[in-house]
Amino acid sequence: MTPNRTMPTMSGPPTRTMARWSGFDAFRRRPWLGDGLLALALVFATVLAVATGSELDTSFEREIDAGYWLLVLAMAAPVIVRRTVPTTAMVIAGAATTTVVWMDYAEPPATAGLVILLYSCAVYARRDRAVASLVVTAMVVLVIAVAVSNEVNGIFVAVLNYLIFGIAWFLGDSIRYRRAYQAELEERARRLEAEQDERARLAVVEERRRLTRELHDVVAHGVSVMVVQAGAARRALGDERPQVSASLESIETTGRGAMRELRRVLAVLRSGDESEELTPQPGLVQLEALVEQCRTAGVDVELDIDPLPPLSPGRELSVYRVVQEALTNVMKHAGPASVRIGLRTETDALVVEIVDDGRGGAADESSGPGFGLLGLEERVSMFDGQLRHGPRVGGGWQVRATFPVPQRAAS
């Protein structure tokens, strides 16, 4: 009942917040709305200047009429499309400005739109057109300055306009390069992320392939033992119990067929890996030899194995691979470090924990898990286990794998 009363009160403030931001979102999604307001501001500034007489100059002879306002609109309206067709907008506004001067009208505040459009050409137009707009503007400014003023004032007007238009163009050009650089960085980051994802996917696929090869050996060994034992039992019974002998013969035949299929699978999986074909798959017995190799390489390793329940060969192999990968990462990234390896049981689960005090935690915290650890996650998850890894609070790195132990294996 409480949630029913609190739901309406909780929904009020977010709605008002969304309403406040909806206006900004509209301008962000439709930039022409803001450009339209900018064009209206230029027209309004001109109307205000005419109403107050602040733009009037005795050097201009023509009175303000309908033609004047049409030219003002021609100078302000192109601002609306300054992002989509900047050069066209610049040409229209420039022609209107030149006409105002040629017809001896008072210069309206709307001519500021020409500065905005030149900036827009530098940002949005093609590079050659942006440069052309700057050159043409410089020439027009020079002609207008000479046409409307005496020699001294003409130079002053030209220099002032060059300064204003030059700042606008170079500001737009710098923004153009900054946006292009930012877009290039984003594209590069996107490609790197895609490559990273692809490499991670290939690493997982390769680990699955390797795991399949290794488990093939384990399964093949088990099937071979079954076939041999079934054949031995059949020969021992002789003709005493024909039904049992027939069942044993069926088991032996089926097992031999399964072995042939396993060999075909192995031939596909190990194409190009013939060197691994005769390598026996390691287990818990080989952990001491692995640790000794690391000690020989200069790593201080402590191995602590509690009494463990009987494990399947596949689980033993996965435990070995977890320890092997963790020790490999220690030698690669941890630097001078001591390592503690612990194997113990906790509530019907086998826990494998590898802890070091090296510098690998600080080095790897920002880069994310390596491809070897991604492969271990696939390997551990196959046995419904969990793999956790990350930097320790006091420094170093920790890898912890948990393998559920079936009740029948623990008994």
C-alpha positions as a printed Julia matrix, in Angstrom:
411×3 Matrix{Float64}:
  0.0     0.0     0.0
  2.88    2.35    0.66
  4.29    2.03   -2.87
  0.9     3.01   -4.32
  0.93    6.29   -2.39
  4.56    7.16   -2.98
  4.63    6.46   -6.72
  2.81    9.71   -7.75
  4.98   11.89   -5.48
  8.16   10.34   -6.82
  7.16   10.87  -10.43
  6.53   14.63  -10.11
 10.05   16.16   -9.99
 11.53   14.1   -12.85
  8.64   15.21  -15.08
  9.33   18.89  -14.35
 13.05   18.36  -14.9
 12.37   16.74  -18.26
 10.12   19.65  -19.19
 12.87   22.13  -18.38
 15.37   20.29  -20.56
 13.0    19.6   -23.43
 13.52   23.11  -24.84
 17.28   22.68  -24.95
 16.88   19.26  -26.54
 14.67   20.79  -29.24
 17.39   23.31  -30.13
 20.02   20.55  -30.07
 18.01   18.3   -32.38
 16.96   21.21  -34.67
 19.83   23.7   -34.93
 17.92   25.77  -37.45
 15.61   26.9   -34.64
 18.48   28.67  -32.91
 19.72   30.05  -36.22
 16.23   31.35  -36.92
 16.19   33.18  -33.59
 19.6    34.63  -34.48
 18.24   35.91  -37.8
 15.25   37.46  -36.02
 17.65   39.13  -33.59
 19.49   40.76  -36.52
 16.23   42.07  -37.96
 15.06   43.29  -34.55
 18.38   45.09  -33.98
 17.93   46.86  -37.32
 14.34   47.85  -36.5
 15.47   49.19  -33.13
 18.32   51.13  -34.75
 15.99   52.7   -37.31
 13.43   53.55  -34.63
 16.01   55.32  -32.49
 17.93   56.8   -35.43
 21.24   55.42  -34.11
 22.29   53.97  -37.47
 21.64   57.09  -39.51
 24.62   58.92  -40.96
 24.65   62.14  -42.94
 27.01   60.56  -45.48
 24.18   58.33  -46.72
 21.69   60.06  -48.96
 18.98   57.47  -49.67
 16.06   57.32  -47.28
 14.85   54.1   -45.76
 12.13   52.49  -47.85
 10.72   49.07  -48.72
 13.81   48.19  -50.73
 15.93   48.8   -47.63
 13.91   46.29  -45.58
 14.05   43.72  -48.37
 17.83   44.01  -48.34
 17.84   43.66  -44.53
 15.85   40.44  -44.84
 18.27   39.24  -47.53
 21.14   39.82  -45.12
 19.48   38.18  -42.08
 17.5    35.27  -43.57
 20.54   33.29  -44.88
 21.68   32.86  -41.28
 18.89   30.25  -40.92
 20.64   27.92  -43.4
 24.23   28.76  -42.43
 24.97   25.15  -41.43
 23.52   23.38  -44.46
 24.49   25.71  -47.35
 27.02   28.13  -45.84
 28.59   29.33  -49.1
 25.24   30.0   -50.74
 24.08   31.88  -47.66
 27.32   33.87  -47.69
 26.87   34.83  -51.36
 23.27   36.04  -50.8
 24.12   38.06  -47.7
 27.26   39.47  -49.3
 25.33   40.56  -52.38
 22.69   42.23  -50.19
 25.36   44.06  -48.18
 27.09   45.26  -51.32
 23.76   46.48  -52.72
 23.06   48.45  -49.53
 26.37   50.28  -49.92
 25.97   50.72  -53.68
 22.46   52.22  -53.3
 23.76   54.56  -50.58
 21.59   53.22  -47.78
 22.6    53.56  -44.14
 24.47   50.4   -43.09
 22.08   48.3   -40.92
 23.1    46.19  -37.89
 22.02   43.16  -39.93
 25.38   43.33  -41.7
 26.73   41.53  -38.63
 25.15   38.44  -40.2
 27.96   38.54  -42.76
 30.48   37.91  -39.96
 28.39   34.99  -38.71
 28.16   33.53  -42.19
 31.9    33.83  -42.81
 32.48   31.98  -39.54
 29.97   29.34  -40.67
 31.79   28.91  -43.99
 35.03   28.23  -42.12
 33.3    25.62  -39.93
 30.85   23.85  -42.25
 31.87   24.49  -45.86
 34.42   22.54  -47.87
 37.96   23.66  -47.26
 38.45   25.2   -50.72
 35.13   27.04  -50.53
 35.92   28.29  -47.02
 39.23   29.76  -48.23
 37.5    31.24  -51.29
 34.89   32.91  -49.06
 37.66   34.54  -47.03
 39.43   35.85  -50.16
 36.23   37.2   -51.74
 35.2    38.84  -48.48
 38.58   40.55  -48.22
 38.23   41.92  -51.75
 34.65   43.14  -51.2
 35.59   44.8   -47.91
 38.41   46.65  -49.64
 36.16   47.83  -52.49
 33.41   48.98  -50.13
 35.86   50.77  -47.84
 37.32   52.7   -50.74
 33.91   53.46  -52.24
 32.22   54.92  -49.15
 35.04   56.79  -47.44
 37.85   59.14  -48.12
 41.41   57.82  -48.24
 42.16   57.96  -44.49
 38.79   56.65  -43.3
 38.81   54.0   -46.01
 42.04   52.54  -44.7
 40.7    52.57  -41.14
 37.42   50.92  -42.19
 39.28   48.28  -44.21
 41.67   47.43  -41.36
 38.82   47.24  -38.85
 36.76   44.97  -41.1
 39.75   42.79  -41.89
 40.32   42.36  -38.17
 36.68   41.43  -37.46
 36.23   39.11  -40.43
 39.68   37.58  -39.99
 39.03   36.71  -36.34
 35.65   35.19  -37.26
 37.14   33.06  -40.06
 40.17   31.8   -38.13
 37.99   31.04  -35.1
 35.7    28.96  -37.29
 38.66   27.28  -38.95
 40.13   26.28  -35.59
 36.78   24.87  -34.48
 36.58   22.96  -37.76
 39.96   21.33  -37.13
 39.13   20.6   -33.52
 35.89   18.87  -34.51
 37.67   16.9   -37.21
 40.33   15.85  -34.72
 37.69   14.86  -32.18
 35.82   12.86  -34.81
 39.04   11.11  -35.79
 39.76   10.24  -32.16
 36.24    8.88  -31.71
 36.53    6.82  -34.88
 39.9     5.49  -33.81
 38.52    4.6   -30.38
 35.58    2.86  -32.04
 37.92    0.84  -34.26
 40.16   -0.05  -31.32
 37.14   -1.14  -29.3
 35.91   -3.26  -32.2
 39.36   -4.81  -32.61
 39.55   -5.44  -28.88
 36.17   -7.14  -28.92
 37.2    -9.24  -31.91
 40.46  -10.26  -30.26
 38.59  -11.16  -27.1
 36.1   -13.22  -29.1
 38.92  -15.04  -30.91
 40.66  -15.65  -27.6
 37.51  -17.23  -26.19
 37.06  -19.35  -29.32
 40.68  -20.5   -29.15
 40.33  -21.35  -25.47
 37.21  -23.37  -26.23
 39.09  -25.15  -28.99
 41.98  -25.88  -26.67
 39.62  -27.03  -23.94
 37.9   -29.36  -26.39
 41.24  -30.88  -27.38
 42.25  -31.39  -23.78
 38.93  -32.88  -22.69
 39.05  -35.15  -25.72
 42.13  -36.78  -24.23
 40.4   -37.15  -20.88
 37.26  -38.65  -22.4
 39.26  -40.85  -24.76
 41.22  -42.25  -21.85
 38.04  -43.01  -19.93
 36.4   -44.71  -22.91
 39.56  -46.73  -23.55
 39.55  -48.0   -19.99
 35.89  -48.94  -20.31
 36.55  -50.83  -23.55
 39.51  -52.72  -22.1
 37.65  -53.64  -18.91
 34.56  -54.75  -20.84
 36.71  -56.94  -23.08
 38.56  -58.43  -20.11
 35.32  -59.18  -18.29
 33.81  -60.79  -21.4
 36.79  -63.07  -21.85
 36.8   -63.97  -18.16
 33.15  -65.03  -18.23
 33.57  -67.16  -21.32
 30.34  -69.06  -22.08
 29.07  -69.21  -18.52
 26.68  -66.25  -18.8
 25.93  -65.61  -22.46
 23.59  -62.66  -21.85
 26.15  -60.79  -19.78
 28.84  -61.61  -22.32
 26.66  -60.24  -25.11
 26.11  -57.02  -23.17
 29.82  -56.68  -22.53
 30.55  -57.31  -26.21
 28.03  -54.57  -27.13
 29.74  -52.19  -24.7
 33.12  -53.07  -26.19
 31.9   -52.56  -29.77
 30.18  -49.28  -28.96
 33.25  -48.04  -27.1
 35.55  -48.83  -30.02
 33.2   -46.97  -32.37
 33.18  -44.01  -30.02
 36.99  -44.06  -29.99
 37.07  -43.92  -33.78
 34.74  -40.91  -33.79
 36.84  -39.21  -31.14
 39.95  -39.7   -33.24
 38.2   -38.06  -36.21
 37.25  -35.1   -34.04
 40.78  -34.89  -32.71
 42.21  -34.87  -36.25
 40.11  -31.78  -37.04
 40.79  -29.96  -33.78
 44.51  -30.58  -33.86
 45.17  -29.66  -37.46
 48.42  -27.72  -37.3
 48.97  -28.7   -33.65
 50.59  -32.08  -34.14
 53.2   -31.27  -31.52
 50.52  -31.38  -28.8
 49.01  -34.68  -29.84
 51.14  -36.9   -27.64
 51.41  -34.51  -24.67
 49.71  -35.95  -21.59
 47.14  -33.67  -19.97
 48.27  -32.37  -16.57
 46.42  -32.56  -13.29
 46.96  -31.85   -9.6
 50.0   -34.11   -9.5
 51.84  -31.84  -11.9
 51.23  -28.68   -9.84
 54.41  -29.17   -7.83
 56.48  -29.37  -11.03
 54.79  -26.19  -12.32
 55.55  -24.37   -9.09
 59.15  -25.55   -9.2
 59.55  -24.11  -12.69
 58.4   -20.71  -11.42
 60.78  -20.89   -8.46
 63.62  -21.63  -10.87
 62.6   -18.5   -12.83
 63.02  -16.42   -9.64
 59.44  -16.22   -8.35
 58.85  -16.97   -4.68
 55.9   -19.39   -4.78
 54.19  -21.07   -1.82
 51.88  -24.01   -2.57
 49.34  -25.09    0.04
 47.01  -27.98   -0.87
 44.5   -29.19    1.7
 43.08  -32.71    1.55
 40.74  -32.7    -1.43
 37.91  -34.98   -2.51
 38.4   -37.1    -5.64
 38.07  -34.91   -8.73
 37.32  -35.78  -12.31
 40.23  -35.48  -14.76
 38.5   -32.53  -16.42
 38.29  -30.59  -13.17
 41.89  -31.4   -12.32
 42.96  -30.14  -15.73
 41.0   -26.9   -15.29
 42.49  -26.34  -11.84
 45.95  -26.8   -13.32
 45.22  -24.3   -16.12
 43.94  -21.71  -13.64
 47.14  -21.94  -11.6
 49.27  -21.96  -14.75
 47.65  -18.83  -16.19
 47.84  -16.99  -12.87
 51.54  -17.77  -12.49
 52.17  -16.71  -16.09
 50.54  -13.34  -15.39
 52.64  -12.93  -12.26
 55.86  -13.45  -14.2
 54.68  -11.07  -16.96
 53.22   -8.21  -14.96
 53.89   -8.45  -11.23
 57.64   -7.91  -11.23
 59.49   -9.04   -8.08
 56.72  -10.7    -6.1
 55.85  -13.58   -3.86
 52.9   -15.81   -4.69
 50.68  -17.92   -2.47
 48.64  -20.72   -4.06
 45.92  -22.36   -2.03
 43.63  -25.29   -2.84
 40.91  -26.11   -0.33
 37.28  -27.18   -0.07
 34.48  -24.96    1.19
 30.93  -26.31    1.5
 31.07  -28.87   -1.33
 33.18  -26.59   -3.54
 36.82  -26.61   -4.51
 38.44  -23.18   -4.13
 41.61  -22.31   -6.0
 43.17  -19.03   -4.9
 46.34  -17.42   -6.23
 47.47  -14.22   -4.52
 50.58  -12.13   -5.2
 52.0    -8.91   -3.77
 53.51   -7.51   -6.98
 52.69   -4.43   -9.03
 50.41   -6.21  -11.51
 47.27   -4.88   -9.81
 48.18   -1.26  -10.49
 49.19   -2.04  -14.07
 46.13   -4.09  -15.04
 43.33   -2.33  -13.15
 42.55    0.12  -15.96
 43.21   -2.17  -18.92
 40.67   -4.82  -17.99
 41.1    -8.59  -17.98
 43.54  -10.16  -20.38
 42.63  -12.71  -23.0
 44.08  -15.5   -20.85
 41.68  -14.65  -18.04
 38.79  -14.54  -20.5
 39.74  -18.06  -21.55
 39.82  -19.17  -17.93
 36.33  -17.8   -17.42
 35.11  -20.02  -20.25
 36.95  -23.01  -18.79
 35.66  -22.53  -15.25
 32.09  -21.79  -16.33
 31.98  -25.13  -18.15
 31.99  -26.79  -14.72
 29.39  -24.33  -13.36
 32.16  -22.57  -11.49
 33.02  -18.91  -10.96
 36.25  -17.03  -11.63
 37.02  -13.75   -9.9
 40.12  -11.68  -10.42
 41.24   -8.18   -9.64
 43.63   -5.98   -7.66
 43.93   -6.43   -3.93
 43.37   -3.64   -1.45
 46.88   -3.9    -0.05
 48.51   -4.24   -3.47
 49.04   -7.12   -5.84
 46.57   -9.28   -7.7
 44.19  -12.08   -6.78
 42.67  -14.87   -8.83
 39.99  -17.03   -7.21
 38.22  -19.93   -8.94
 35.41  -21.94   -7.37
 34.48  -25.39   -8.72
 31.36  -27.08   -7.38
 32.21  -30.64   -6.32
 29.41  -33.19   -6.93
 28.25  -34.98   -3.83
 29.2   -38.36   -5.25
 32.74  -37.14   -5.85
 33.04  -35.82   -2.32
 31.86  -39.02   -0.71
